Amino acid sequence: MKPILAIPAISLLVHRAWSRKSLTPLGLITAALTAVAHAVHPWSAPFSLLVAFYIGGTKATKVKHDIKASKTLSATGSGGGDSQRNHIQVLANSIVATVLIMWHTWILKGSGEGFDGFSFGRVTPLADVVMVGIVANYAAVAADTYSSELGILSKSPPRLITSLSLRVVPPGTNGGVTATGLQAGVLGAFTVAVTSAVLLPFRLPGSDDGLYVKERLVWILAVTGWGALGSVLDSVLGGLLQASVVDKRTGKVVEGTGGKKVLVHPSSSLPGGTSEASSGLQGSSDNLRLRQTETVANTAALRGSRVTQSSVGASPGREHDEEHESRRVESGRDWLDNNGVNVLMAGLMSLGGMGTASLLWM
């Protein structure tokens, strides 16, 4: 991307994030460095994909903010509206694409001036395969963002995709899907598909027509479908590998700050009050510290308070201390936080897209 375009574009993108206070200071620095890594690529498509994802994601977040705040809780006990995103959340959605973009830039520079376009593997198969991975990443993370942010607008309750009975779960549960969320995921993938189809420099050997309408339409359909599949994969991974914690008093899902794990621990009846110690914890001062930071997952308490049925179901699972425990696990294993699930999904979808393209072109 030419510096005369990249510098003002990056400046505008960073200023927008700063003025809207959508990122923490470290998140803002990370986003700026990520944008630079995208802009050093000789094509404008990679940077444009980042912009399309960021703008679309923030718009989707703004649409559902008030509704989500009424249906979920934050780890601090307030409404579940989104706070500023940190550097980990920025990297969770972009690190896979950033690595692939730097790799693709190196490939293009090493190939000389003989080729500077995308040819569906007909001229430079490796370069085209890597570009597929880049687009697949953004199609998948955009679909996941739209699905999770707009899916909560659904009038019908979500159903757990990892449950054989597809049981009803509270809004915001990891692995909970709705028809509205799936449709929103398709829309998110479609925005990335169209952006890439318009801005990728298609170059097919033996043809002077630079439009390639048929190829672009096929590309849009393929990328949209792959991105939508990524949204479903994220739901499956989240339902299996990420613990969804519910506040027992309200029945609402508790969301961790910055996409981190939600601590399950004894809670006092008054906000900020001193918690009574239980046999699985070290003492009241440690409990208060853990409750305020929400950065450490108490595995012992998590196992002891696990409930295998829905919050509206009748099967309570194993016995736990009703007096001291205010949260319980609705579903999932406490293996990854939300950021970990996002990176895993993005990596699998990028590798899967590259693998499929390799079978077709190499």
N, C-alpha and C positions, 0 to 999 in steps of 0.2 A: 504494500500500500504506500502510495507516495507521501512523503513527509508533509507536503503542503496541505494534504487532506487529513493525515493521521493526527497531527498535533492539535489542530482545533477540534477535531472530533473527540479525541480523548479528553481534552479540556472540558468540553461541553458535558461529556458523560460523567466525569468526576464531579463537576460543579452541580449537576442535577442530583447526584446521590448525596452530596454534601448539603445542598439547600433543603432537600426533603428529609434529611437526617435518617436516611434508610440504612446507613452503614455506620458501624463504630469507627473510630479513627484508624485502628489497625485494619479493619475491614476495608476502609477506603483506600489505604495504601496498597493492600493486596489486590484490590480491584483495579487500581491504576496500573500496577505491574502486569497484571493479567492482560489488560487492554493493550499495553505496549507489546507484549509477546504476540498478540494476535495481529497487531498493526505492522510488525516487521515482515510479515509474510508478503510476498510480491503481489498477491491478489487481494482484492477488497472483500471477497466473500467471507473469509474467516472472521474478520472484525465485524462485518455486518451481521453474521450469525450471533455473535456475542451481544450486539446491540439489540437485535430482534428478541433474543431470549430475555435480556434484562428489562427492556421496556414492556414487553408483554407480561413478564412475571410480576412486575410492580403494579401494572394495571389490574391484573387478576387479584393480587393481594388487596388492593384498595377496594375492589368491588365487594369482597366478602368480609372485610375487617370487622364491622360492627356485628354482623351475624355470628361470626366465629367467636367473638368476645362473649356473646350470650350463650353459646352452646358448649364452650370448653373453658378450662381454667389454666392459668399459668402455674408454674411450679411454686410461685410465691403466694398463690391463693387468690389472685385477682383474675379479672376476665382474661380469656385466652387470645386477645388481640396481639398481633405480632409486634415485637420490639425491634430494635436495630439489629441487623444481621452482622455477625462478626466475620473475621477472616477465615475461620474454619468452614463456615457455611458458604462463603464465596468459593473456596477451593473445592468443596464437595461437589459443586456443580460444574466447575471449569477445569480442574487440574488434569483430567484425562484428555480433554480437547487441547489444552495448552501444550502438553507433551507431544501429542500427535502433530500439532501445528508446527512446532519447532523441528520435528522430524521431517515433515513435508517440505519445509523451507530449505532444509539441508539437502534433501533429494533434488529439489528444483535447481539449486545453485550448483550441484554436482553434475547435473545433466547438460549444462551449457545453455546456449541460446537456441538450440534446435527445437525446443518444444516448450510451450507456455500455456497449455490448456488441459482440459479434462476430456478424455477420449473413451471412457468406458473400458479402459484397459487395452485399447487397440494400439497405443503407441508406447506409453510408459505404465505398464501394469502396476508396479509397486507404488508409484506416486498416486495413481488413481485409487488403489486399495486404501491407502492411508487417508485420502480425502474422504472416502466413504466412511471411515471410522470417525472422522471429525464431524461430519454432518449427522451421522447416526447418534453421536453423543448428544448434540444439541437438540435433535428431534426427540430423543428419549427424555432428557431432563426438562424440556419445555412441556412435553405431554404430562410428565409427572407433576410439574408445578401447577399447570392449569387444572389438572384433575384434583389435586389435593386442596388447592385454594378455592376452586369454584364448586367442587363436589359437595361442599358443606351447604350449598344453597338448595340441595335436593329436598323436596317435600316428603320423599319416602325415606325411611331409615336405612342406613347402610347395612350390608350383610358381609360377614367375615368370609373372605374368599378362600381361606385355608381351612375352613370348617366343612366337613362333609355335608352337614345339614344347612350350610349357608345361614347360620343363625344371625339374628338381629343383634347389632352392637351399637353402643353410643356413638354419636357423631365425633369424628376425629380419631377413632380407633385405627391403629395401624393394620392394614389389611382389609379394612372396611371399604366396600365399593358400592356405588350407586350408578344407575343409568346416566344421571346428570354428570357425574364425575368422569365416566368413560367417554361421553360425548365431548366434554371439555378437554380431555386428553387428546382426542382426535384433532380438535381445533388447535391446540398448542403445537402438535406435530406438524399440522398443515402450514402454520405460519413459518416454521423453519424450512419446510419443504419448498414453499413458494420462494422464500428469500434465496435459498441456494440455487433453485432452478433459474432464477432471473440473473443472479450475479456470478455464478460459476462460468468461467470462460470455456464453453464447450468447443472442442476442436476435433472434428471427425475427419480422418484421412480420406482423400478422394472426393471431397465435397467443398464447394465454395459458399454454400448457404450457411450463414452464421446463425440462423434462427433455430433450426433443429426442433421444430414444434413437437413432433412425435416423441423424440427422445426426452424432451423436457416434461411432457405430460406423464410419460412412464416413470420418470424420476420422481415427480411429485407424488404419484400414487404409492410408489415403493417406499419412499421416505416417510410419508404419512402413516402407512401401515406399520412400518418398523417402529416409529416413535410411539404409536399407540400401544404396541406390544410391550415397549419399555415401561409404560405406565402400569400395565398389568403385572409385569415382572416386579416392579417396585412394591406393589401391593402384596404380592406373594412373599417377597423377601422381608418386608416389614412385618407381615403377619406371623412369620416364622421366627425371625431373628431379633425382633425388637419388642420389648415389653411395653404393652399399653397399660398405663396406670389410671385407675378410676378413683375419684374422690367419693367415698361411700355415703357421705352426707347429702351430696347433690346428684350423684350418678353421672357426673360429667368427667370426661377425659382430662387428665392433667398433662400439660405440655411442658417439656423441659426447656429451660432458657438456652437459647443458642443452639437448639437441636440436640442438647445433651440428654443423658439419661435422667429419669425422674426418680428421686429417692423415695423409697417406702420406709417409713419410720414412725415411731410413736409421736402423736401430735397433741398439743395442749388444746383446751377448749377455747382459749382466747388467743387471737393473733399476737405473735411475739412473746407469748407466755412461756414459762419454763416447762419443759416436758418431763414427765416421770420416766425414770430409767427402767428398762426391761432387761432381762437376762441376756439378750443378744446385743446390747449396746454398752458403751463404756461409761456413760454418765450423763447427767442433765446438761452440763456445759458443752460436751461434745455433740449431744443431740441438737442443741440450739444452733451450734455452728454449722452442722450438716444441713439443718433445715433451711438456714439462710442462704447458703451457697448453692445447694442442690447440685454439687459437682461429683459426689461419690455415691455409687450405687451400693446399697447394703444388701449383699447377696443373701445373707442368712435371713434377714427380715423378709426379703423378696420371696424366698422359698417357703417361709413359714406362713405367708399371707396369701399365697397363690389361690385363686379361685378359677376354676375351669369353665364355668358357665357364664352366660350373659348376666349383666347387672339386673335384668328383669326376670331372670330365671329363678328356679326354685332350688337347684342343687348347689349347695354352698362350698363343696370341696372340703379341704381339711380344716380342722379347728384352728382359730386364731383369736388373739386377744381383742375382743370387741371394744373394750374400754379405752385401750391405748392406741390402737391402730386405726387411722383415719383413711388410709388408702389401701387398695388391693390391686392385683394384677388382673386385668381383663383377659388378656391373651398374649401369646408370644413368649419367646425366650429372651432373657436379659443378656444377649450376647453382643449386640451392636446398638449404637445410638442412631438417631436419624441421619446424621452426617455420614456415618459409616455405611448405612444402607444405600444412601444416594451415590456414594463413590463406587460401591460394589455394583449397583445397577448400571451406572454409566459405563463402567469398565466392561461389564459383560455385554452390554448392547453394542459398544464400539468394537470389541473383539469379534462378536457374532456377526456384525455387519461386514467387517474386514474379512472374516473367514468365508462368508457367503460369496463376497465379491471375488476372493481368491479362487474359489472353485469354478467360478464362471469365466474368469479372465486370465488366470495364470496356468 
